[in-house]
Amino acid sequence: MASPYILTNHDLQFINCAGQDFSLYAAFLNPVSVTTTWKDLNLDKNGNWKPPPNTDTCATHIQPYQPMANLGSNRIGFVNEPLYFDGSRSSSRFDLPVVTYAWSVSGSPTITTYANQSQVSISWPSPGLYTVSLAVTDRFGSSFTGTRQVMIYQDRNSALPGIITVSGLSGSLDGGGWQCQMTTVNSQTTILSPDAIPVGTYLPFVLMVETRYEVLPQIWVNRTVGADGHFNPGYPYSDARILFDGYVQAGSIHQDVDKDTLSFSCVGPQMILQETKTHLLGYYNTKVNTRNSAGQPTSLKTSSMGKGFLVHDLMTADVIHSLIQTHCNLMQFHDCYIWNAAIPTAPYLPGQNQASFNTVYSTLSVNEGTIWGNLGDLNSNEFASFYCGRDGALRVGPQINYRSSEFWQQPTLLGATAATALINFAYELGFDVGTDVSSMTGNLPLLPAQPMPVIFVNPWGPRLPPPQFGRPFQVTPDGTVASRQSQLNGPPILCTFSDIPVPDPDLTPPGALFPWISNNWPQDLAVYPTSVDIPTNYTGRAALVKMIGTLAGHTTLWSTWWPQNSFKATGDGTPTTVTTVLPAGDWRVDQSHVLPDITAKHHKNLVNHYWWEMSRRTFYANNINFNGTITLGMFTAVSLGDIVGITRQNNTLGPHWTNKPFYVTQVDYALDLTARTSTTTLTVAEVTSILMGPIAPAPYPPPKL
């Protein structure tokens, strides 16, 4: 779920400046009450749990047939300074955009809307704590409202004072999100006492940083460098100044002869999901019962497999949506971005009348436990990672070294390259694109653009390395870059960390150049880190990966492995003894996955190819040779999961690399409020899937059932 944002040299000229300074602003917001809903649980007269009644999720307009309102994080602002909110990334099922947007803002602000009311500019004339709400409606007529809080200070001098230290500000994929610790003067904060907050109620906390750079001696420029950090109507926007959006977890009061101080730790929304409990629930795939005049489903048929939540073409993302929005109200206060997988038919079964296959299941379940635990089970089943970003958004996406050949689908540039992914969307919307694969693209109706950020779609086909990025100096979005992103076979590289200059290929300085770099053209496209440490892995790697999956709705097990010559299959598809000599190393046996539905022969063949492909990807994911730690100054542009390149040419020890891709697994910010220094440390892991090459077809047909 890396960001589609790519640093231009307009950003890099600031990042590489020697003079850097920052200002921190914090706010404690009004408490929010998080609840869970389990109306489907029943007891008989003897006190035994009864199966829940069937719930038609389509007819009742609940998830997955309900939109998600994504409008960004909680915010900090100042009187008469506009804050921008982007609701265009709100989405409905299959990541299709919503139909309408309606904003509601407390106070007496000045409001300007953009891009069909999906974006808004808001400025308040007086300080206070305000709310911004966005109600979105999807094509099914379902609606949902998200709400964020905004602390408006009179000016920067009157913002919450008394912050002494900020430490432990970090986020990691393994840790599931972000956390931080802060010490402040107790008498100057607005934090509530824990005895004033009931059980199930949480105290939001938001931290904002503003950065500036010394481009010439004593000449400072205010500049925020980050993903989509500058508002441009119609384009995605996020406030890159927000370093943390989460909740107070614990505090400690210290009293001495000089002053009272309060130290407290804050954790992202993952803390709440780790506490929120779940009951045993069943979700069942079923068929559409009725449709409206536009062909959209309005009710579903019952399932013969059991009682529970009924969904047409049941996918993992559907259950995730249901957990965090139907059975919990946390998504009322945070964004959510979920990846959907699709396996196109063409590489495996050319000539079929279905262009792609979503990983559909006969049934999926939620177990007794916590929402976070169930999210882990659901996502690991499809080799996905999930975590909360520093903006508080829940993000679900494929782990970098499992995805390899996925491409980024640019929602504003639909065309032939996006057609296969849109076929299923068109069917779900009630349109008919015919059965001839060669003419499906031409039969696609005019569909609205998909929401940002872009979604991953898995073609499981041949791939190319993620392309390098080197475009001339510019301020506005680059059309060439946008066009290239719509055709990428891998996620874009955020930037390159290099020990040598990487010059801009355009030798003609543009007119918009700032004076302090005009004599140094061509501008450098690389980021110079303070240091790069490369841990090398000589042991603990996998010699064999074997995948054992249980078919949905069956008791049959399917096995695949890599290297493929490690075993041979008998007539019924089961593996026998090892037939080759394997190098010493770890043998990874994974039997934790449920395979998608194979009730149709078409699906059976596709799932077989998918399962063999995943054993190969898991093998490469378990054979990382290099990790890395990159240390540099202020760097607010990075997100967890981003792809970065490392170039090493001046080193005397170790390998020489040119833009070797790594993905960001952890980000640490060290902010020294006394010395006025800011240091960013990125922990990265090698993208081994770049070594995979063309896809390897399944060596055996699907086993007999």
Secondary structure by P-SEA (a helix, b strand, c coil): ccccccccaaaaaaaacccccbbbbbbbccbbbbbccccccccccccccccccccccccccccccbbbbbccccccccccbbbbbbcccccccccccccbbbbbbccbbbbbbccccccbbbbbcccccbbbbbbbbcccccbbbbbbbbbbccccccccccccccccccccccccccccccccccccccccccccccccbbbbbbbbbbbbbcccccbbbbbbbccccccccccccccccccbbbbbccbbbbbcccbbbbbbccccaaaaaaaccccbbbbbbbbbccccccccccbbbbbccccccccccccaaaaaaaaacccccccccbbbbbbbbbbbccccccccccccccccccccccccccaaaaaaaaaaaabbbbbbccccbbbbbccccccccbbbbccccccccccccaaaaaaaaccccccccccccccccccccccccbbbbbccccccccbbbbbcccccccaaaaaaaacccccccccccccccccccccccccccccccccccccccbbbbcbbbbbbbccccccbbbbbbbcccccbbbbbbccccccccccccccccccccccbbbbbbbccccccccccaaaaaaaaaaaaaaaaaaaaaacccccbbbbbccccccccbbbbbbbbccccccccccbbbbbbcbbbbbbccccbbbbbbbbbbbccccccccccccccccccc
